[in-house]
Amino acid sequence: ATNLHADVLSDLAGALTGSLGVAPTANIDPERRFPSMFEPIHGSAFDIAGKGIANPIATFWTAVQMLSHLGEHGAADQLMRAIERAGEAGIMTP
């Protein structure tokens, strides 16, 4: 998808799962002609900054995407398992 359309789709996916703060995001050049960019971009959440209540899942999941893209599949799998274990344990942010 184009950058614009992919942004809309990733926003929708995040909203449908319950939070924009959970969805990972990346701008990936599949042909690898240009650098790809990985960042959790679904809001800065200035209203909760410094309160210790932000959900870091999007940051870690975005790192999974980056590690996978870089060929570090073992590290990506290990980090994804950690995300899954946190979810299975019921660890939640307000």
N, CA, C and O atoms as a GROMACS GRO file, in nm:
protein
  376
    1ALA      N    1   0.084  -0.118   0.000
    1ALA     CA    2   0.000   0.000   0.000
    1ALA      C    3   0.089   0.124   0.000
    1ALA      O    4   0.205   0.119   0.039
    2THR      N    5   0.033   0.233  -0.043
    2THR     CA    6   0.106   0.359  -0.034
    2THR      C    7   0.120   0.397   0.113
    2THR      O    8   0.050   0.342   0.198
    3ASN      N    9   0.208   0.489   0.142
    3ASN     CA   10   0.227   0.533   0.280
    3ASN      C   11   0.096   0.583   0.340
    3ASN      O   12   0.063   0.547   0.453
    4LEU      N   13   0.023   0.664   0.267
    4LEU     CA   14  -0.104   0.718   0.317
    4LEU      C   15  -0.205   0.607   0.344
    4LEU      O   16  -0.265   0.602   0.451
    5HIS      N   17  -0.223   0.517   0.246
    5HIS     CA   18  -0.321   0.411   0.264
    5HIS      C   19  -0.281   0.313   0.374
    5HIS      O   20  -0.367   0.266   0.448
    6ALA      N   21  -0.155   0.282   0.383
    6ALA     CA   22  -0.109   0.193   0.489
    6ALA      C   23  -0.128   0.255   0.626
    6ALA      O   24  -0.159   0.186   0.722
    7ASP      N   25  -0.109   0.386   0.635
    7ASP     CA   26  -0.132   0.455   0.762
    7ASP      C   27  -0.278   0.443   0.804
    7ASP      O   28  -0.308   0.414   0.920
    8VAL      N   29  -0.368   0.465   0.710
    8VAL     CA   30  -0.511   0.451   0.740
    8VAL      C   31  -0.543   0.308   0.782
    8VAL      O   32  -0.615   0.287   0.880
    9LEU      N   33  -0.490   0.210   0.710
    9LEU     CA   34  -0.515   0.069   0.743
    9LEU      C   35  -0.460   0.032   0.880
    9LEU      O   36  -0.526  -0.039   0.955
   10SER      N   37  -0.341   0.079   0.912
   10SER     CA   38  -0.284   0.045   1.043
   10SER      C   39  -0.360   0.115   1.156
   10SER      O   40  -0.374   0.058   1.264
   11ASP      N   41  -0.410   0.236   1.132
   11ASP     CA   42  -0.495   0.302   1.231
   11ASP      C   43  -0.623   0.222   1.254
   11ASP      O   44  -0.664   0.202   1.368
   12LEU      N   45  -0.684   0.176   1.146
   12LEU     CA   46  -0.806   0.095   1.157
   12LEU      C   47  -0.779  -0.034   1.233
   12LEU      O   48  -0.857  -0.074   1.320
   13ALA      N   49  -0.670  -0.100   1.200
   13ALA     CA   50  -0.636  -0.226   1.267
   13ALA      C   51  -0.618  -0.203   1.416
   13ALA      O   52  -0.667  -0.281   1.498
   14GLY      N   53  -0.548  -0.098   1.452
   14GLY     CA   54  -0.529  -0.066   1.593
   14GLY      C   55  -0.660  -0.036   1.663
   14GLY      O   56  -0.683  -0.083   1.774
   15ALA      N   57  -0.744   0.043   1.600
   15ALA     CA   58  -0.872   0.078   1.659
   15ALA      C   59  -0.960  -0.046   1.678
   15ALA      O   60  -1.028  -0.059   1.779
   16LEU      N   61  -0.957  -0.136   1.580
   16LEU     CA   62  -1.039  -0.257   1.590
   16LEU      C   63  -0.990  -0.352   1.699
   16LEU      O   64  -1.070  -0.429   1.754
   17THR      N   65  -0.862  -0.347   1.731
   17THR     CA   66  -0.809  -0.433   1.836
   17THR      C   67  -0.820  -0.369   1.973
   17THR      O   68  -0.787  -0.432   2.074
   18GLY      N   69  -0.864  -0.245   1.979
   18GLY     CA   70  -0.888  -0.182   2.108
   18GLY      C   71  -0.798  -0.067   2.144
   18GLY      O   72  -0.824   0.004   2.240
   19SER      N   73  -0.691  -0.046   2.068
   19SER     CA   74  -0.602   0.065   2.102
   19SER      C   75  -0.506   0.094   1.987
   19SER      O   76  -0.444   0.003   1.931
   20LEU      N   77  -0.495   0.220   1.953
   20LEU     CA   78  -0.393   0.259   1.854
   20LEU      C   79  -0.254   0.237   1.909
   20LEU      O   80  -0.158   0.222   1.833
   21GLY      N   81  -0.242   0.235   2.041
   21GLY     CA   82  -0.112   0.219   2.105
   21GLY      C   83  -0.058   0.078   2.103
   21GLY      O   84   0.050   0.054   2.156
   22VAL      N   85  -0.131  -0.017   2.045
   22VAL     CA   86  -0.086  -0.156   2.042
   22VAL      C   87  -0.030  -0.195   1.906
   22VAL      O   88   0.052  -0.286   1.897
   23ALA      N   89  -0.072  -0.128   1.801
   23ALA     CA   90  -0.034  -0.168   1.665
   23ALA      C   91   0.109  -0.126   1.630
   23ALA      O   92   0.147  -0.012   1.652
   24PRO      N   93   0.188  -0.221   1.577
   24PRO     CA   94   0.322  -0.186   1.530
   24PRO      C   95   0.313  -0.118   1.393
   24PRO      O   96   0.215  -0.139   1.320
   25THR      N   97   0.411  -0.039   1.358
   25THR     CA   98   0.408   0.027   1.228
   25THR      C   99   0.549   0.035   1.170
   25THR      O  100   0.648   0.045   1.241
   26ALA      N  101   0.553   0.030   1.036
   26ALA     CA  102   0.679   0.041   0.965
   26ALA      C  103   0.653   0.088   0.823
   26ALA      O  104   0.550   0.056   0.765
   27ASN      N  105   0.746   0.160   0.769
   27ASN     CA  106   0.748   0.194   0.626
   27ASN      C  107   0.859   0.110   0.566
   27ASN      O  108   0.977   0.140   0.583
   28ILE      N  109   0.821   0.005   0.496
   28ILE     CA  110   0.918  -0.092   0.447
   28ILE      C  111   0.930  -0.084   0.295
   28ILE      O  112   0.830  -0.084   0.223
   29ASP      N  113   1.054  -0.078   0.248
   29ASP     CA  114   1.081  -0.087   0.105
   29ASP      C  115   1.111  -0.234   0.076
   29ASP      O  116   1.222  -0.280   0.102
   30PRO      N  117   1.014  -0.308   0.022
   30PRO     CA  118   1.036  -0.451   0.001
   30PRO      C  119   1.149  -0.482  -0.096
   30PRO      O  120   1.208  -0.590  -0.089
   31GLU      N  121   1.181  -0.388  -0.186
   31GLU     CA  122   1.293  -0.411  -0.278
   31GLU      C  123   1.428  -0.376  -0.215
   31GLU      O  124   1.534  -0.404  -0.271
   32ARG      N  125   1.422  -0.315  -0.096
   32ARG     CA  126   1.542  -0.277  -0.021
   32ARG      C  127   1.633  -0.181  -0.098
   32ARG      O  128   1.755  -0.183  -0.081
   33ARG      N  129   1.572  -0.096  -0.181
   33ARG     CA  130   1.650   0.006  -0.251
   33ARG      C  131   1.676   0.125  -0.160
   33ARG      O  132   1.776   0.195  -0.174
   34PHE      N  133   1.585   0.147  -0.067
   34PHE     CA  134   1.594   0.259   0.026
   34PHE      C  135   1.577   0.207   0.168
   34PHE      O  136   1.522   0.099   0.187
   35PRO      N  137   1.625   0.282   0.266
   35PRO     CA  138   1.609   0.236   0.405
   35PRO      C  139   1.462   0.225   0.444
   35PRO      O  140   1.378   0.303   0.398
   36SER      N  141   1.432   0.129   0.526
   36SER     CA  142   1.299   0.117   0.583
   36SER      C  143   1.299   0.186   0.719
   36SER      O  144   1.403   0.201   0.783
   37MET      N  145   1.181   0.228   0.764
   37MET     CA  146   1.170   0.300   0.890
   37MET      C  147   1.072   0.228   0.980
   37MET      O  148   0.962   0.191   0.937
   38PHE      N  149   1.110   0.208   1.104
   38PHE     CA  150   1.028   0.138   1.201
   38PHE      C  151   1.007   0.228   1.321
   38PHE      O  152   1.103   0.270   1.385
   39GLU      N  153   0.881   0.258   1.351
   39GLU     CA  154   0.852   0.340   1.468
   39GLU      C  155   0.705   0.324   1.505
   39GLU      O  156   0.619   0.314   1.418
   40PRO      N  157   0.676   0.321   1.635
   40PRO     CA  158   0.537   0.318   1.679
   40PRO      C  159   0.480   0.460   1.667
   40PRO      O  160   0.512   0.546   1.749
   41ILE      N  161   0.398   0.484   1.567
   41ILE     CA  162   0.360   0.622   1.535
   41ILE      C  163   0.217   0.660   1.569
   41ILE      O  164   0.171   0.767   1.529
   42HIS      N  165   0.148   0.577   1.641
   42HIS     CA  166   0.005   0.603   1.661
   42HIS      C  167  -0.022   0.690   1.783
   42HIS      O  168  -0.097   0.650   1.872
   43GLY      N  169   0.036   0.805   1.786
   43GLY     CA  170   0.004   0.903   1.890
   43GLY      C  171   0.115   0.921   1.991
   43GLY      O  172   0.182   0.825   2.030
   44SER      N  173   0.133   1.043   2.032
   44SER     CA  174   0.236   1.076   2.130
   44SER      C  175   0.186   1.062   2.272
   44SER      O  176   0.266   1.041   2.364
   45ALA      N  177   0.057   1.074   2.292
   45ALA     CA  178  -0.006   1.057   2.424
   45ALA      C  179   0.053   1.153   2.528
   45ALA      O  180   0.086   1.112   2.639
   46PHE      N  181   0.065   1.279   2.491
   46PHE     CA  182   0.118   1.378   2.585
   46PHE      C  183   0.034   1.386   2.712
   46PHE      O  184   0.084   1.424   2.818
   47ASP      N  185  -0.094   1.352   2.701
   47ASP     CA  186  -0.182   1.360   2.818
   47ASP      C  187  -0.147   1.258   2.926
   47ASP      O  188  -0.187   1.274   3.041
   48ILE      N  189  -0.073   1.152   2.890
   48ILE     CA  190  -0.036   1.054   2.992
   48ILE      C  191   0.115   1.047   3.013
   48ILE      O  192   0.163   0.959   3.085
   49ALA      N  193   0.190   1.136   2.951
   49ALA     CA  194   0.336   1.136   2.966
   49ALA      C  195   0.377   1.150   3.112
   49ALA      O  196   0.323   1.233   3.185
   50GLY      N  197   0.471   1.067   3.153
   50GLY     CA  198   0.525   1.073   3.288
   50GLY      C  199   0.440   1.008   3.394
   50GLY      O  200   0.477   1.011   3.512
   51LYS      N  201   0.327   0.951   3.357
   51LYS     CA  202   0.237   0.889   3.455
   51LYS      C  203   0.261   0.739   3.473
   51LYS      O  204   0.203   0.677   3.562
   52GLY      N  205   0.346   0.680   3.388
   52GLY     CA  206   0.374   0.538   3.401
   52GLY      C  207   0.260   0.448   3.359
   52GLY      O  208   0.248   0.335   3.407
   53ILE      N  209   0.173   0.498   3.269
   53ILE     CA  210   0.057   0.419   3.229
   53ILE      C  211   0.051   0.390   3.079
   53ILE      O  212  -0.045   0.329   3.032
   54ALA      N  213   0.151   0.434   3.004
   54ALA     CA  214   0.151   0.411   2.859
   54ALA      C  215   0.174   0.263   2.831
   54ALA      O  216   0.244   0.194   2.904
   55ASN      N  217   0.114   0.215   2.724
   55ASN     CA  218   0.129   0.075   2.684
   55ASN      C  219   0.247   0.065   2.586
   55ASN      O  220   0.241   0.124   2.478
   56PRO      N  221   0.353  -0.007   2.623
   56PRO     CA  222   0.472  -0.014   2.538
   56PRO      C  223   0.467  -0.122   2.430
   56PRO      O  224   0.564  -0.140   2.357
   57ILE      N  225   0.356  -0.195   2.417
   57ILE     CA  226   0.349  -0.308   2.324
   57ILE      C  227   0.383  -0.265   2.181
   57ILE      O  228   0.457  -0.336   2.112
   58ALA      N  229   0.331  -0.152   2.134
   58ALA     CA  230   0.358  -0.109   1.996
   58ALA      C  231   0.507  -0.088   1.973
   58ALA      O  232   0.557  -0.118   1.864
   59THR      N  233   0.577  -0.039   2.072
   59THR     CA  234   0.721  -0.017   2.058
   59THR      C  235   0.793  -0.151   2.042
   59THR      O  236   0.877  -0.166   1.954
   60PHE      N  237   0.761  -0.246   2.128
   60PHE     CA  238   0.827  -0.376   2.120
   60PHE      C  239   0.788  -0.452   1.993
   60PHE      O  240   0.872  -0.516   1.930
   61TRP      N  241   0.660  -0.444   1.955
   61TRP     CA  242   0.614  -0.515   1.835
   61TRP      C  243   0.678  -0.455   1.709
   61TRP      O  244   0.710  -0.526   1.615
   62THR      N  245   0.696  -0.323   1.710
   62THR     CA  246   0.766  -0.258   1.599
   62THR      C  247   0.911  -0.306   1.593
   62THR      O  248   0.965  -0.326   1.484
   63ALA      N  249   0.972  -0.326   1.709
   63ALA     CA  250   1.109  -0.380   1.712
   63ALA      C  251   1.112  -0.522   1.654
   63ALA      O  252   1.210  -0.560   1.589
   64VAL      N  253   1.006  -0.600   1.677
   64VAL     CA  254   0.996  -0.734   1.618
   64VAL      C  255   0.998  -0.722   1.465
   64VAL      O  256   1.067  -0.798   1.398
   65GLN      N  257   0.921  -0.627   1.412
   65GLN     CA  258   0.919  -0.608   1.266
   65GLN      C  259   1.057  -0.571   1.214
   65GLN      O  260   1.101  -0.623   1.111
   66MET      N  261   1.125  -0.482   1.285
   66MET     CA  262   1.257  -0.438   1.240
   66MET      C  263   1.357  -0.553   1.245
   66MET      O  264   1.432  -0.574   1.149
   67LEU      N  265   1.359  -0.627   1.355
   67LEU     CA  266   1.452  -0.739   1.366
   67LEU      C  267   1.427  -0.842   1.257
   67LEU      O  268   1.522  -0.896   1.199
   68SER      N  269   1.303  -0.869   1.229
   68SER     CA  270   1.267  -0.964   1.124
   68SER      C  271   1.316  -0.914   0.988
   68SER      O  272   1.372  -0.991   0.910
   69HIS      N  273   1.295  -0.787   0.961
   69HIS     CA  274   1.337  -0.727   0.835
   69HIS      C  275   1.489  -0.735   0.819
   69HIS      O  276   1.539  -0.752   0.708
   70LEU      N  277   1.559  -0.722   0.929
   70LEU     CA  278   1.706  -0.726   0.926
   70LEU      C  279   1.761  -0.868   0.925
   70LEU      O  280   1.883  -0.888   0.922
   71GLY      N  281   1.671  -0.967   0.928
   71GLY     CA  282   1.715  -1.105   0.924
   71GLY      C  283   1.747  -1.164   1.060
   71GLY      O  284   1.799  -1.276   1.069
   72GLU      N  285   1.718  -1.091   1.166
   72GLU     CA  286   1.743  -1.138   1.302
   72GLU      C  287   1.619  -1.212   1.354
   72GLU      O  288   1.554  -1.168   1.448
   73HIS      N  289   1.587  -1.323   1.289
   73HIS     CA  290   1.462  -1.393   1.318
   73HIS      C  291   1.457  -1.453   1.458
   73HIS      O  292   1.351  -1.456   1.521
   74GLY      N  293   1.569  -1.501   1.508
   74GLY     CA  294   1.572  -1.555   1.644
   74GLY      C  295   1.539  -1.450   1.747
   74GLY      O  296   1.459  -1.474   1.837
   75ALA      N  297   1.599  -1.334   1.733
   75ALA     CA  298   1.572  -1.224   1.826
   75ALA      C  299   1.428  -1.175   1.812
   75ALA      O  300   1.362  -1.144   1.911
   76ALA      N  301   1.379  -1.169   1.688
   76ALA     CA  302   1.240  -1.127   1.664
   76ALA      C  303   1.143  -1.225   1.730
   76ALA      O  304   1.046  -1.183   1.793
   77ASP      N  305   1.169  -1.355   1.715
   77ASP     CA  306   1.082  -1.456   1.775
   77ASP      C  307   1.085  -1.449   1.927
   77ASP      O  308   0.981  -1.463   1.992
   78GLN      N  309   1.202  -1.427   1.982
   78GLN     CA  310   1.215  -1.419   2.128
   78GLN      C  311   1.138  -1.298   2.182
   78GLN      O  312   1.068  -1.309   2.284
   79LEU      N  313   1.150  -1.185   2.116
   79LEU     CA  314   1.078  -1.066   2.160
   79LEU      C  315   0.927  -1.083   2.142
   79LEU      O  316   0.849  -1.040   2.228
   80MET      N  317   0.885  -1.146   2.033
   80MET     CA  318   0.742  -1.169   2.012
   80MET      C  319   0.686  -1.262   2.118
   80MET      O  320   0.573  -1.244   2.164
   81ARG      N  321   0.762  -1.363   2.157
   81ARG     CA  322   0.717  -1.453   2.265
   81ARG      C  323   0.701  -1.377   2.395
   81ARG      O  324   0.609  -1.405   2.472
   82ALA      N  325   0.789  -1.281   2.422
   82ALA     CA  326   0.778  -1.200   2.544
   82ALA      C  327   0.650  -1.117   2.540
   82ALA      O  328   0.581  -1.104   2.642
   83ILE      N  329   0.617  -1.061   2.424
   83ILE     CA  330   0.493  -0.984   2.410
   83ILE      C  331   0.373  -1.076   2.435
   83ILE      O  332   0.281  -1.039   2.508
   84GLU      N  333   0.375  -1.194   2.375
   84GLU     CA  334   0.265  -1.289   2.393
   84GLU      C  335   0.251  -1.332   2.539
   84GLU      O  336   0.139  -1.342   2.590
   85ARG      N  337   0.363  -1.357   2.605
   85ARG     CA  338   0.357  -1.398   2.747
   85ARG      C  339   0.298  -1.287   2.834
   85ARG      O  340   0.221  -1.315   2.926
   86ALA      N  341   0.334  -1.163   2.805
   86ALA     CA  342   0.277  -1.052   2.882
   86ALA      C  343   0.127  -1.044   2.862
   86ALA      O  344   0.053  -1.019   2.958
   87GLY      N  345   0.081  -1.064   2.739
   87GLY     CA  346  -0.062  -1.064   2.713
   87GLY      C  347  -0.134  -1.179   2.779
   87GLY      O  348  -0.241  -1.162   2.837
   88GLU      N  349  -0.074  -1.298   2.770
   88GLU     CA  350  -0.135  -1.417   2.831
   88GLU      C  351  -0.142  -1.406   2.982
   88GLU      O  352  -0.234  -1.458   3.045
   89ALA      N  353  -0.045  -1.336   3.041
   89ALA     CA  354  -0.042  -1.318   3.187
   89ALA      C  355  -0.146  -1.215   3.233
   89ALA      O  356  -0.170  -1.199   3.353
   90GLY      N  357  -0.205  -1.146   3.138
   90GLY     CA  358  -0.306  -1.047   3.173
   90GLY      C  359  -0.249  -0.914   3.216
   90GLY      O  360  -0.318  -0.831   3.275
   91ILE      N  361  -0.120  -0.894   3.186
   91ILE     CA  362  -0.058  -0.765   3.221
   91ILE      C  363  -0.118  -0.658   3.132
   91ILE      O  364  -0.112  -0.666   3.009
   92MET      N  365  -0.176  -0.558   3.195
   92MET     CA  366  -0.244  -0.452   3.118
   92MET      C  367  -0.206  -0.315   3.174
   92MET      O  368  -0.168  -0.302   3.290
   93THR      N  369  -0.218  -0.216   3.091
   93THR     CA  370  -0.202  -0.078   3.135
   93THR      C  371  -0.340  -0.016   3.149
   93THR      O  372  -0.436  -0.064   3.087
   94PRO      N  373  -0.353   0.089   3.229
   94PRO     CA  374  -0.486   0.150   3.247
   94PRO      C  375  -0.547   0.195   3.116
   94PRO      O  376  -0.659   0.247   3.114
   0.00000   0.00000   0.00000
